Amino acid sequence: MIHYKSIDQSQFAEGTDIKEQERVFDDFLQDTLLEIQGSHINKTNRIPHNVHISSQPDEEVPYIFLKTCNRSEIYYGEGEVPDEVARHLFRVVSGLESAIVGERAVQGQVKEAYYTAKAQRPLTAELHRLFQSALQVGKRVRNETEISHGAVSHSLAALEIIESLGNVNLRNARITIIGVNKLTADILKFLQNKGAKMVFLANRSQIKAHYLADPLGIKVYTLDEKQEFLAQTDILISATSAPHLIIRKEDIPEQKRLLAIDLAFPRDIDSRLSELPNVQLYNIRDVEKKVRENIDVRGDEMEKAEAIIEEEIQEMQEALERRKKYIS
């Protein structure tokens, strides 16, 4: 029979050190391999938790090790595939068990786990079929439902708002980002992926700004140069931790066309900018509203995904039954 063992981040108390989490995941992997392989694995020969396991010459029990962003799992054994095992893996690959429902990365992680395992060791027909069906489920769920659609991070939601306006071409727009942090780093990465060519970064600390901007070939400004960078900016995104306003209404010429998104709390951008005739201003509440809308859509799509999962479980079991009759 095919079995699985799983451990995820929900077992850790908030604030648990990342090294402690890695140690627990590592112990889980080692202990499970000891259990399923017996004396074939030497626990003193520790295997790093973050790499795929190399095949050993005397291994007997076939297994597939899956590591995603927030869980580690091992699928192993031969013979019958219980519905609950298939259902669990199919939910994982569909993103239903992810911290962010519908996240896309898990499909690639399941594929990598399967292809790595079959390259390293013989697998049973049932394990092959289980993971092949899982990859089919992942494709169907993302093609036939909206579960992965819409931004659920502030960085992507901000760009989604910009693109939804319809009159903005990110490739040609002059875009200035204010602040250096994880949020602005993500925005810069996404802009680069979307082909934005004229992106600038402004920050109080030049050292931090150059560390982020130089590898991307982005020009850096100081906040003292705001009149210069505002004059050439079409889209302004600000996300600093400053306790005071960075951009005031008086900084913007009366007829200046500007799309401004303020991701900071407290505000970076003066709310009075919205009084200017050619300025569109969005704040963190607008972005959070977009995120909530997208999360609600994903939640509504879960039923469709679960129906696909049940269809594919039945299809897999019928295929395995046909195989059993054929070889007998």
DRENGU-69552 format. One record per atom (N, C-alpha, C): x, y, z; residue in three letters. Coordinates in steps of 0.001 Angstrom, whole numbers, padded with zeros to 6 digits, always signed. Atoms other than C-alpha are relative to their C-alpha. Example, Ala and Ser with C-alpha at 12.3 -4.5 7.8 and 13.67 -1.06 7.14 Angstrom:
<pts>
+000890-001190+000000ALA;+012300-004500+007800ALA;+000900+001200+000000ALA;-000820-001190-000060SER;+013670-001060+007140SER;-000770+001090+000730SER;
</pts>
This chain:
<pts>
+000838-001197+000000MET;+000000+000000+000000MET;+000877+001253+000000MET;-000719-001271+000018ILE;+001133+003557-000720ILE;-000368+000807+001248ILE;+000197-000809-001201HIS;+001591+005705+002389HIS;+000656+001365-000213HIS;-000753-001259-000021TYR;+002666+009258+003072TYR;+000147+000473+001432TYR;-000214-000686-001273LYS;+004103+011134+006011LYS;+000257+001464-000314LYS;-000060-001430+000295SER;+003909+014912+006254SER;+000272+000801+001258SER;-000205-000958-001080ILE;+005115+017761+008422ILE;-000063+001386-000614ILE;+000083-001353+000557ASP;+004277+021437+007915ASP;+000230+001041+001084ASP;-000377-001086-000905GLN;+004936+024812+009466GLN;-001064+000331+001034GLN;+001055-000322-000957SER;+001619+024905+011321SER;+000328-000490+001401SER;-000338+000529-001318GLN;+003228+022936+014140GLN;+000924+000925+000792GLN;-000949-000881-000682PHE;+005658+025741+014943PHE;-000715+001192+000629PHE;+000518-001203-000642ALA;+004852+028499+017407ALA;+000474+001218-000777ALA;-000385-001231+000696GLU;+004910+032004+015947GLU;+001340+000500+000535GLU;-001301-000521-000403GLY;+008435+033370+015964GLY;+001069-001063+000157GLY;-000999+001061-000100THR;+010161+029970+015931THR;+001154+000278-000948THR;-001194-000278+000788ASP;+013724+030424+014693ASP;+000048-000895-001230ASP;-000035+000754+001252ILE;+014219+029350+011056ILE;+000942-001191+000085ILE;-000933+001124-000138LYS;+017197+027177+012018LYS;-000632-001147+000776LYS;+000704+001029-000753GLU;+015045+025335+014541GLU;-001010-000711-000895GLU;+000934+000619+000937GLN;+012407+024768+011846GLN;+000735-000954-000939GLN;-000780+000843+000901GLU;+015080+023406+009500GLU;+000453-001279+000701GLU;-000433+001183-000754ARG;+016341+021068+012225ARG;-001147-001000+000140ARG;+001159+000881-000155VAL;+012825+019693+012799VAL;-000333-000682-001324VAL;+000256+000591+001315PHE;+012257+019182+009057PHE;+001055-001063-000319PHE;-001098+000933+000253ASP;+015656+017477+008815ASP;-000198-001287+000791ASP;+000234+001182-000832ASP;+014876+015136+011712ASP;-001168-000822-000526ASP;+001149+000704+000571PHE;+011518+014302+010148PHE;+000428-000859-001181PHE;-000474+000727+001173LEU;+013218+013299+006900LEU;+000843-001200+000400LEU;-000891+001085-000417GLN;+015902+011228+008615GLN;-000776-001128+000677GLN;+000740+001011-000756ASP;+013495+009453+010954ASP;-000935-000796-000895ASP;+000903+000706+000908THR;+011037+008624+008177THR;+000770-000960-000887THR;-000818+000897+000817LEU;+013789+007202+005986LEU;+000472-001199+000809LEU;-000390+001122-000864LEU;+015012+005112+008901LEU;-001148-000984+000148LEU;+001170+000855-000193GLU;+011498+003808+009400GLU;-000302-000831-001234GLU;+000409+000730+001201ILE;+010845+002885+005767ILE;+001139-000790-000631ILE;-001129+000698+000594GLN;+014376+001783+004823GLN;+000747-000869+001008GLN;-000655+000819-001011GLY;+015437+000254+008110GLY;+001490+000225+000039GLY;-001453-000078-000169SER;+019128-000496+008315SER;+000710+000538-001229SER;-000657-000493+001216HIS;+019753+000773+004792HIS;+000454+001450+000124HIS;-000393-001389-000199ILE;+020066+004342+006114ILE;+000721+000130+001329ILE;-000775-000232-001221ASN;+022693+005346+008645ASN;-000283+001407+000497ASN;+000421-001316-000484LYS;+021372+008179+010819LYS;+001175+000928+000251LYS;-001147-000887-000208THR;+024892+009458+011476THR;+000390+000689-001303THR;-000238-000598+001312ASN;+025082+010175+007741ASN;-001144+000952-000317ASN;+001178-000853+000107ARG;+022716+013135+007901ARG;-000120+000603-001407ARG;+000280-000541+001327ILE;+021096+014315+004694ILE;-000608+001384+000169ILE;+000571-001338-000142PRO;+020488+018077+004395PRO;-001477+000008-000383PRO;+001439+000006+000240HIS;+016754+018769+004561HIS;-000367+000670-001310HIS;+000386-000818+001143ASN;+016859+021107+001583ASN;+000549-000522-001321ASN;-000417+000584+001269VAL;+018271+018746-001043VAL;-000744-001302-000195VAL;+000641+001274+000271HIS;+016762+015771-002767HIS;+000935-001145+000378HIS;-000766+001111-000546ILE;+017874+012419-001430ILE;+000591-000828-001132ILE;-000643+000831+001005SER;+020383+010489-003471SER;-000326-001468+000256SER;+000266+001426-000139SER;+019657+006859-004150SER;+001208-000710+000593SER;-001078+000801-000555GLN;+021700+004359-002176GLN;-000102-001405-000590GLN;-000010+001255+000729PRO;+022721+001009-003690PRO;-000930-001064+000561PRO;+000784+001087-000575ASP;+020834-001159-001209ASP;-001406+000435+000403ASP;+001355-000417-000327GLU;+017589+000790-001019GLU;-000995-001010-000546GLU;+001015+000946+000442GLU;+014500-001402-001257GLU;-001375+000638-000132GLU;+001329-000598+000023VAL;+011442+000705-000489VAL;+000010+001246-000888VAL;+000032-001180+000873PRO;+010615+003150-003309PRO;-000696+001165+000702PRO;+000607-001158-000642TYR;+009796+006678-002179TYR;+000235+001244-000848TYR;-000148-001317+000614ILE;+009365+010246-003386ILE;-000041+001032+001120ILE;-000084-001049-001016PHE;+010437+013164-001205PHE;-000456+001314-000620PHE;+000555-001259+000494LEU;+008441+016370-001704LEU;+000219+001093+001030LEU;-000155-001153-000892LYS;+009456+019703-000213LYS;-000594+001225-000676LYS;+000598-001230+000502THR;+007306+022784-000725THR;+000413+001142+000923THR;-000387-001163-000806CYS;+007487+026240+000808CYS;-000287-000194+001482CYS;+000350+000111-001422ASN;+005821+025169+004040ASN;-000237-001427+000481ASN;+000196+001373-000452ARG;+005853+021371+004192ARG;+001063-000918-000591ARG;-000833+001082+000525SER;+007983+018256+003768SER;-000816-001281+000081SER;+000797+001231+000041GLU;+006411+014947+002742GLU;+000787-001108-000677GLU;-000565+001168+000665ILE;+007480+011441+001799ILE;-001146-000934-000360ILE;+000962+000984+000488TYR;+005318+009113-000319TYR;+000778-001273-000291TYR;-000798+001223+000128TYR;+006414+005487-000263TYR;-000896-001233-000005TYR;+000698+001278-000033GLY;+005398+001861-000698GLY;-000357-000493-001386GLY;+000457+000569+001261GLU;+003765-000247-003381GLU;-001378-000594+000208GLU;+001337+000564-000111GLY;+000364-001688-004164GLY;-001070+001076-000036GLY;+001174-000864+000034GLU;-002977-000015-003576GLU;+000318+001444+000406GLU;-000103-001416-000361VAL;-003212+003789-003499VAL;-001310+000407+000676VAL;+001238-000398-000674PRO;-005783+004746-000834PRO;-000489+001359-000506PRO;+000563-001273+000452ASP;-008143+007539-001865ASP;+000514+001172+000826ASP;-000408-001118-000850GLU;-007083+009614+001143GLU;+001428+000450-000291GLU;-001368-000376+000367VAL;-003423+009509+000045VAL;-000026+000837-001278VAL;+000110-000746+001256ALA;-004301+010609-003488ALA;-000647+001361+000240ALA;+000708-001259-000257ARG;-006706+013242-002182ARG;+000933+001027+000641ARG;-000920-000929-000657HIS;-004031+014746+000049HIS;+000993+000582-001007HIS;-000983-000490+000971LEU;-001410+014965-002720LEU;-000666+000904-001030LEU;+000691-000807+001007PHE;-003967+016312-005200PHE;-000371+001375+000566PHE;+000282-001296-000629ARG;-004960+019035-002719ARG;+001281+000831+000114ARG;-001284-000706-000091VAL;-001288+019903-002205VAL;+000362+000609-001350VAL;-000429-000481+001318VAL;-000546+020190-005927VAL;-000946+001076-000539VAL;+000970-001008+000437SER;-003709+022265-006457SER;+000137+001309+000751SER;-000153-001207-000804GLY;-002610+024779-003845GLY;-001057+000150+001074GLY;+001047-000092-001023LEU;-005527+023988-001521LEU;+000565-000132+001408LEU;-000631+000147-001312GLU;-003122+023159+001318GLU;+001079+001059+000223GLU;-001039-001025-000101SER;-000887+026181+000714SER;-000438+001131+000925SER;+000308-001154-000845ALA;-000648+029181+003018ALA;-000809+001021-000790ALA;+000786-000839+000910ILE;-001906+031212+000038ILE;-000704-000935-000973ILE;+000761+000949+000807VAL;-004688+029202-001607VAL;+000243+000253-001486VAL;-000167-000102+001445GLY;-003971+028475-005262GLY;+001373+000410-000467GLY;-001342-000450+000429GLU;-000300+029469-005242GLU;+000563-000960-001034GLU;-000422+000744+001185ARG;+001415+028327-008418ARG;+001270-000823+000197ARG;-001327+000616-000092ALA;+004892+027323-007235ALA;-000063-001480+000333ALA;+000057+001380-000478VAL;+003737+024041-005703VAL;-000106-000995-001157VAL;+000081+000890+001162GLN;+002949+022547-009145GLN;+001402-000379-000465GLN;-001377+000266+000411GLY;+006606+022883-010132GLY;+000764-000799+001034GLY;-000689+000739-001061GLN;+007755+021559-006758GLN;-000378-001476-000022GLN;+000434+001398+000111VAL;+005668+018392-007156VAL;+000640-000650-001224VAL;-000628+000533+001219LYS;+006970+017934-010704LYS;+001476-000285+000233LYS;-001429+000191-000273GLU;+010571+018393-009558GLU;+000225-001206+000904GLU;-000136+001134-000919ALA;+010090+015898-006711ALA;-000148-001321-000747ALA;+000257+001233+000747TYR;+008693+013264-009083TYR;+001133-000305-000971TYR;-001042+000236+000997TYR;+011276+013710-011835TYR;+001344-000311+000654TYR;-001246+000288-000711THR;+014146+013746-009341THR;-000007-001424+000523THR;+000088+001346-000574ALA;+012933+010568-007646ALA;+000136-001073-001071ALA;-000048+001060+001015LYS;+012431+008605-010860LYS;+001357-000056-000697LYS;-001360+000017+000549ALA;+015904+009640-012049ALA;+000976-000675+000957ALA;-000927+000505-001011GLN;+017471+008412-008805GLN;-000246-001440+000413GLN;+000298+001334-000535ARG;+015686+005173-007991ARG;-001213-000587-000718ARG;+001202+000616+000576PRO;+013150+002638-009316PRO;-001225+000343+000849PRO;+001258-000267-000690LEU;+009574+003579-008446LEU;-001041-001023-000429LEU;+001065+000932+000357THR;+006508+001379-008386THR;-000949+000656-000996THR;+000980-000512+000958ALA;+003840+001712-011053ALA;-001024+000883+000696ALA;+001003-000775-000734GLU;+001482+003011-008379GLU;+000510+001397+000355GLU;-000571-001317-000286LEU;+003828+005818-007335LEU;+000078+000839-001267LEU;-000024-000719+001280HIS;+004332+006732-010990HIS;-001387+000565-000313HIS;+001356-000427+000360ARG;+000589+006852-011575ARG;-000512+001089+000943ARG;+000447-000982-000989LEU;-000079+008784-008351LEU;+000525+001392-000339LEU;-000586-001319+000256PHE;+002321+011585-009256PHE;-000337+000514-001397PHE;+000444-000442+001323GLN;+001409+011638-012945GLN;-001417+000575+000075GLN;+001367-000498-000183SER;-002226+012040-011916SER;+000002+001326+000749SER;-000085-001248-000764ALA;-001246+014743-009422ALA;+000342+001170-000918ALA;-000383-001078+000916LEU;+000439+016785-012156LEU;-001151+000351-000942LEU;+001185-000251+000826GLN;-002658+016368-014324GLN;-001038+000809+000778GLN;+000938-000742-000848VAL;-004823+017586-011428VAL;+000420+001464+000094VAL;-000488-001369-000123GLY;-002620+020651-010938GLY;-000272+000820-001246GLY;+000257-000706+001259LYS;-002916+021573-014624LYS;-001485+000303-000165LYS;+001442-000195+000172ARG;-006678+021070-014687ARG;-000532+001087+000929ARG;+000504-000974-000974VAL;-007300+023078-011533VAL;+000357+001417-000421VAL;-000416-001353+000379ARG;-005312+026037-012843ARG;-000578+000433-001343ARG;+000590-000341+001296ASN;-006792+025835-016350ASN;-001519+000155+000063ASN;+001464+000059-000015GLU;-010417+025178-015386GLU;-000640+000790+001135GLU;+000531-000836-001078THR;-010777+027353-012282THR;+000793+001306+000061THR;-000669-001290-000198GLU;-009780+030855-011198GLU;+000811+000012+001295GLU;-000579+000071-001341ILE;-008069+029613-008044ILE;+001383+000642+000097ILE;-001339-000606-000034SER;-004637+030954-009032SER;+000010+001411-000567SER;+000066-001306+000647HIS;-005868+034198-010556HIS;-000085+001117+001036HIS;+000080-001165-000873GLY;-005512+037625-009005GLY;+001139+000049+000996GLY;-001133-000192-000911ALA;-002760+039072-006854ALA;-000445-000117+001446ALA;+000301+000106-001431VAL;-002698+038181-003164VAL;+001170+000503+000842VAL;-001054-000693-000740SER;+000437+040108-002198SER;-000144+001487-000302SER;+000119-001445+000208HIS;+000620+043881-001786HIS;+000764+000451-001239HIS;-000819-000415+001140SER;+003364+044150-004389SER;-000704-000294-001323SER;+000685+000356+001241LEU;+001471+042277-007100LEU;-001341+000709-000126LEU;+001295-000687+000046ALA;-001857+043849-006140ALA;+000167+001443-000463ALA;-000264-001372+000441ALA;-000345+047314-006623ALA;+000159+000047-001516ALA;-000187+000031+001455LEU;+000760+046373-010139LEU;-001291-000373-000711LEU;+001282+000371+000603GLU;-002618+044779-010816GLU;-000921+001215-000101GLU;+000787-001239+000044ILE;-004309+048080-009936ILE;+000468+000877-001160ILE;-000552-000822+001083ILE;-001973+049912-012320ILE;-000451-000535-001359ILE;+000332+000598+001297GLU;-002616+047482-015171GLU;-001497+000047-000274GLU;+001452-000005+000189SER;-006386+047507-014573SER;-000513+001336-000536SER;+000435-001322+000464LEU;-006529+051208-015462LEU;-000079+000078-001515LEU;+000116+000109+001449GLY;-005975+050311-019095GLY;+000747+001036-000809GLY;-000684-001058+000757ASN;-004190+053522-020049ASN;+001474+000100+000366ASN;-001393-000011-000449VAL;-000794+052575-018627VAL;+000759-001130-000680VAL;-000884+000999+000595ASN;+001971+050791-020495ASN;+001259-000074+000861ASN;-001132+000107-000920LEU;+004483+049549-017933LEU;+001337-000011-000730LEU;-001260+000075+000746ARG;+007091+048996-020643ARG;+000570+001387-000294ARG;-000453-001336+000403ASN;+007222+052678-021535ASN;-000154+001054+001087ASN;+000228-000987-001062ALA;+006126+054397-018326ALA;+001280+000254+000788ALA;-001118-000359-000879ARG;+008655+056225-016159ARG;-000470-000212+001438ARG;+000496+000475-001297ILE;+008305+054579-012759ILE;+001048+000249+001076ILE;-000904-000226-001128THR;+009854+055712-009488THR;-000519-000729+001232THR;+000307+000712-001241ILE;+009912+053504-006393ILE;+000729+000708+001133ILE;-000631-000627-001166ILE;+010572+055112-003001ILE;+000045-001014+001140ILE;-000163+000921-001117GLY;+011995+052947-000215GLY;+000765-001250-000396GLY;-000742+001249+000212VAL;+014234+049902+000135VAL;-000416-000988+001080VAL;+000472+001046-000907ASN;+012670+046816+001701ASN;-000476-001179-000837ASN;+000448+001191+000723LYS;+011225+043416+000787LYS;-001106+000348-000993LYS;+001117-000371+000864LEU;+008087+044998-000670LEU;+000475+000688-001268LEU;-000477-000708+001192THR;+009912+047387-002997THR;+000918-000882-000839THR;-000837+000941+000759ALA;+012407+044666-003949ALA;-000869-000897-000871ALA;+000926+000829+000778ASP;+009487+042475-005045ASP;-000593+000790-001157ASP;+000574-000835+001062ILE;+007956+045341-007009ILE;+001004+000201-001129ILE;-001036-000175+001027LEU;+011245+045991-008819LEU;+000170-001268-000827LEU;-000144+001280+000712LYS;+011526+042302-009684LYS;-001176-000214-000952LYS;+001180+000191+000839PHE;+007957+042159-011005PHE;+000001+000971-001181PHE;-000072-000973+001095LEU;+008448+045340-013037LEU;+000993-000451-001058LEU;-001007+000493+000936GLN;+011570+043866-014587GLN;-000569-001149-000828GLN;+000607+001130+000706ASN;+009657+040683-015462ASN;-001037+000454-001018ASN;+001017-000522+000913LYS;+006977+042801-017134LYS;+000597+000892-001089LYS;-000665-000731+001071GLY;+009559+044544-019294GLY;+000091+001495+000197GLY;-000116-001445-000250ALA;+009545+047972-017622ALA;+001437+000447-000244ALA;-001344-000420+000414LYS;+012499+049896-019061LYS;+000507+001234+000738LYS;-000408-001263-000641MET;+012487+053226-017176MET;-000457+000008+001456MET;+000318+000124-001422VAL;+012517+052478-013462VAL;+001090+000685+000811VAL;-000938-000711-000872PHE;+014142+054631-010780PHE;-000291-000367+001451PHE;+000148+000301-001422LEU;+014725+054084-007070LEU;+000476+001187+000822LEU;-000369-001102-000894ALA;+014739+056816-004422ALA;-000022-000501+001438ALA;-000078+000462-001388ASN;+015787+056291-000831ASN;+000873+000945+000813ASN;-000821-000838-000882ARG;+017251+058092+002168ARG;+001425-000522+000049ARG;-001332+000598-000054SER;+020168+055638+002447SER;+000457-000393-001397SER;-000514+000307+001332GLN;+022199+055552-000753GLN;+000657-001371-000055GLN;-000663+001310-000022ILE;+024145+052459+000299ILE;-001023-001104-000232ILE;+001046+001015+000160LYS;+020970+050382+000653LYS;-000618+000065-001389LYS;+000620-000159+001312ALA;+019528+051817-002542ALA;+000874-000586-001102ALA;-000903+000527+001031HIS;+022596+050983-004628HIS;+000124-001516+000094HIS;-000073+001457-000173TYR;+022746+047477-003157TYR;-001153-000680-000730TYR;+001170+000565+000670LEU;+019238+046857-004501LEU;-000036+000348-001483LEU;+000197-000499+001362ALA;+019388+048932-007688ALA;+001100-000384-000981ALA;-001127+000197+000924ASP;+022857+048343-009135ASP;-000080-001306-000789ASP;+000082+001240+000789PRO;+022368+044652-010081PRO;-001076+000049-001082PRO;+001094-000108+000965LEU;+019214+045705-011956LEU;+000221+001126-001004LEU;-000280-001108+000904GLY;+020825+048678-013699GLY;-000958+001163+000164GLY;+000993-001040-000277ILE;+018427+051120-012030ILE;+000685+001238+000575ILE;-000564-001249-000511LYS;+019264+054781-011423LYS;-000548+000292+001391LYS;+000358-000290-001390VAL;+019221+055882-007772VAL;-000040+001506+000237VAL;+000109-001394-000426TYR;+018060+059215-006358TYR;-000019+000072+001524TYR;+000207-000275-001419THR;+018268+060685-002880THR;-001368+000662+000153THR;+001282-000666-000227LEU;+015085+062008-001295LEU;+000123+001512-000141LEU;-000219-001435+000209ASP;+016645+065464-001488ASP;-000170+000393-001468ASP;+000131-000259+001439GLU;+016379+065110-005281GLU;-001428-000245-000488GLU;+001356+000398+000386LYS;+012623+064547-005258LYS;-000597+000883-001097LYS;+000531-000836+001079GLN;+011848+067537-007480GLN;+000483-000496-001355GLN;-000565+000513+001255GLU;+014132+066057-010114GLU;-000684-001291-000422GLU;+000593+001268+000441PHE;+012725+062537-010036PHE;-001516+000103-000182PHE;+001442-000167+000196LEU;+009094+063677-009668LEU;-000304+000606-001365LEU;+000224-000656+001291ALA;+009435+065811-012791ALA;-000043-001000-001145ALA;-000052+000972+001092GLN;+010146+062720-014876GLN;-000759-001287+000329GLN;+000702+001206-000431THR;+007819+060264-013114THR;-001447-000022-000489THR;+001400+000227+000372ASP;+004573+058888-014578ASP;-000730-000798+001080ASP;+000575+000859-001043ILE;+003990+056265-011870ILE;+000910+000056+001215ILE;-000765-000104-001245LEU;+005080+056712-008262LEU;-000537-001031+000990LEU;+000379+000987-001015ILE;+005063+053841-005741ILE;+000895+000215+001206ILE;-000795-000287-001194SER;+006145+054618-002194SER;-000337-000977+001118SER;+000195+000972-001083ALA;+006659+052163+000668ALA;+001157+000103+000984ALA;-001060-000161-000994THR;+008931+053517+003383THR;-000584-000198+001398THR;+000448+000081-001401SER;+008763+053252+007169SER;+000124+001358+000680SER;-000159-001355-000554ALA;+009116+057017+007617ALA;-001229+000397+000819ALA;+001134-000423-000836PRO;+006953+058559+010364PRO;-000688+001261-000517PRO;+000519-001262+000525HIS;+006226+061604+008201HIS;-000222-000130-001507HIS;+000240+000008+001440LEU;+005093+062444+004666LEU;+001307+000158-000771LEU;-001149-000125+000906ILE;+007661+061978+001900ILE;-000353+000925-001164ILE;+000463-000797+001137ILE;+005643+063553-000918ILE;-001214+000819+000439ILE;+001098-000904-000358ARG;+003437+066582-000249ARG;-000665+000557-001262ARG;+000736-000572+001130LYS;+000828+068201-002457LYS;+000809+001099-000677LYS;-000771-001124+000533GLU;+003103+071207-002877GLU;+001164-000451-000877GLU;-001108+000520+000809ASP;+005750+068958-004471ASP;-000415-000281-001443ASP;+000498+000407+001311ILE;+003538+068234-007484ILE;-000540+001211-000755ILE;+000531-001106+000806PRO;+002990+070840-010234PRO;-001492-000201-000287PRO;+001464+000026+000112GLU;-000688+071697-010723GLU;-000487-000886-001145GLU;+000468+000741+001177GLN;-000982+070106-014197GLN;+000752-001321-000220GLN;-000785+001233+000129LYS;+001360+067162-013589LYS;-000917-001225-000063LYS;+000715+001279+000077ARG;-000035+063793-014727ARG;+000774-001032+000807ARG;-000702+000926-000888LEU;+000752+061189-012097LEU;-000961-001053+000534LEU;+000686+001091-000688LEU;-000429+057809-010904LEU;+000844-000339+001222LEU;-000763+000207-001235ALA;+000621+057425-007254ALA;-000642-001097+000842ALA;+000473+001072-000884ILE;+000341+054336-005041ILE;+000810+000052+001283ILE;-000634-000129-001318ASP;+001084+054736-001342ASP;-000210-001296+000774ASP;+000076+001281-000701LEU;+001866+051377+000289LEU;+000466+000106+001448LEU;-000559-000194-001346ALA;+003100+052884+003550ALA;-001095+000261+001034ALA;+000832-000376-001149PHE;+001499+053167+006962PHE;+000923+000341+001159PHE;+000842-001108+000471PRO;+001568+055868+008130PRO;+000355+000422-001423PRO;-000115-000382+001407ARG;+001217+057533+004746ARG;+001366+000595-000340ARG;-001160-000685+000590ASP;+004204+058482+002610ASP;-000442+001183-000854ASP;+000453-000964+001005ILE;+002111+060498+000159ILE;-001205+000773+000544ILE;+001055-000907-000460ASP;-000069+063461+001079ASP;-001333-000359-000668ASP;+001307+000362+000561SER;-003747+062502+000648SER;-000593+001126-000840SER;+000510-001141+000774ARG;-004356+065998-000787ARG;+000405-000058-001473ARG;-000344+000147+001424LEU;-002708+064855-004027LEU;-001235-000330-000826LEU;+001208+000378+000736SER;-006121+063484-004969SER;-000822+001214-000422SER;+000698-001235+000386GLU;-007336+067093-005205GLU;+000526+000558-001319GLU;-000585-000496+001252LEU;-005048+067709-008174LEU;-000715-000645-001182LEU;+000859+000491+001091PRO;-006879+067332-011518PRO;+000554-001190-000767PRO;-000595+001047+000834ASN;-004417+064964-013196ASN;+000739-001068+000806ASN;-000655+000990-000862VAL;-003355+062824-010247VAL;-001011-001063+000425VAL;+000771+001122-000543GLN;-004757+059377-009426GLN;+000791-000554+001181GLN;-000694+000436-001211LEU;-003896+058353-005868LEU;-000698-001211+000609LEU;+000485+001198-000694TYR;-004299+054891-004334TYR;+000842-000185+001256TYR;-000754+000214-001233ASN;-003339+053962-000790ASN;-000035-001462+000414ASN;-000121+001384-000452ILE;-002690+050821+001231ILE;-001369-000661+000151ILE;+001339+000580-000141ARG;-006426+050357+001882ARG;-000548-000468-001341ARG;+000432+000411+001339ASP;-007142+050238-001851ASP;+000681-001301-000406ASP;-000764+001200+000353VAL;-004417+047639-002300VAL;-000498-001192+000811VAL;+000497+001095-000838GLU;-005652+045545+000634GLU;-001394-000447-000434GLU;+001323+000356+000523LYS;-009183+045679-000787LYS;+000140-000906-001219LYS;-000251+000828+001181LYS;-007859+044275-004076LYS;+000461-001399+000410LYS;-000475+001297-000494VAL;-006038+041501-002181VAL;-001166-000813+000548VAL;+001142+000716-000591ARG;-009205+040601-000228ARG;-000956-000497-001076ARG;+000874+000417+001106GLU;-011272+040511-003427GLU;+000555-001240-000684GLU;-000617+001135+000677ASN;-008794+038136-005032ASN;-000015-001250+000870ASN;+000056+001146-000916ILE;-008655+035912-001943ILE;-001415-000576+000021ILE;+001393+000469+000014ASP;-012481+035743-001945ASP;-000288-000800-001261ASP;+000193+000730+001259VAL;-012446+034693-005612VAL;+000633-001379+000098VAL;-000678+001293-000133ARG;-009937+031957-004837ARG;-000792-000938+000903ARG;+000801+000823-000898GLY;-012088+030751-001956GLY;-001220-000569-000700GLY;+001179+000453+000736ASP;-015139+030542-004221ASP;+000340-001107-000993ASP;-000414+000983+001004GLU;-013144+028418-006685GLU;+000408-001338+000622GLU;-000462+001234-000641MET;-012188+025783-004104MET;-000924-001179-000286MET;+000946+001089+000272GLU;-015375+023761-004691GLU;+000254-000606-001371GLU;-000281+000506+001348LYS;-014581+023506-008400LYS;+001266-000853+000014LYS;-001256+000749-000082ALA;-011039+022383-007590ALA;-000220-001346+000676ALA;+000255+001253-000718GLU;-012300+019771-005138GLU;-000766-000992-000865GLU;+000729+000882+000917ALA;-014692+018394-007777ALA;+000956-000632-001009ALA;-001010+000532+000928ILE;-011782+018022-010220ILE;+000829-001070+000695ILE;-000799+000969-000767ILE;-009783+016230-007515ILE;-000737-001328+000108ILE;+000762+001248-000135GLU;-012577+013681-006946GLU;-000105-000723-001339GLU;+000033+000618+001331GLU;-012888+013088-010708GLU;+001310-000714-000293GLU;-001308+000562+000325GLU;-009162+012474-011016GLU;+000358-001180+000909GLU;-000206+001175-000866ILE;-009096+010114-008007ILE;-000674-001207-000630ILE;+000726+001105+000625GLN;-011733+007980-009711GLN;+000702-000465-001270GLN;-000710+000336+001246GLU;-009884+008138-013039GLU;+001272-000785+000295GLU;-001237+000685-000370MET;-006619+007093-011364MET;-000279-001419+000483MET;+000312+001330-000539GLN;-008219+004193-009497GLN;-000458-000947-001107GLN;+000441+000833+001128GLU;-009883+002926-012683GLU;+001192-000427-000847GLU;-001198+000333+000778ALA;-006550+003076-014522ALA;+000842-001046+000719ALA;-000773+000982-000774LEU;-004797+001177-011723LEU;-000697-001356+000001LEU;+000753+001260+000023GLU;-007578-001432-011702GLU;+000160-000681-001354GLU;-000201+000581+001335ARG;-007258-001917-015473ARG;+001387-000612-000107ARG;-001368+000522+000032ARG;-003507-002367-015063ARG;+000094-001305+000771ARG;-000045+001204-000833LYS;-004002-004929-012302LYS;-000604-001191-000747LYS;+000643+001082+000754LYS;-006373-006979-014484LYS;+000866-000431-001175LYS;-000827+000307+001170TYR;-004015-006731-017446TYR;+001188-000880+000374TYR;-001208+000755-000359ILE;-000935-008040-015617ILE;-000329-001323+000687ILE;+000368+001271-000633SER;-002882-010779-013849SER;-000521-000978-001049SER;
</pts>
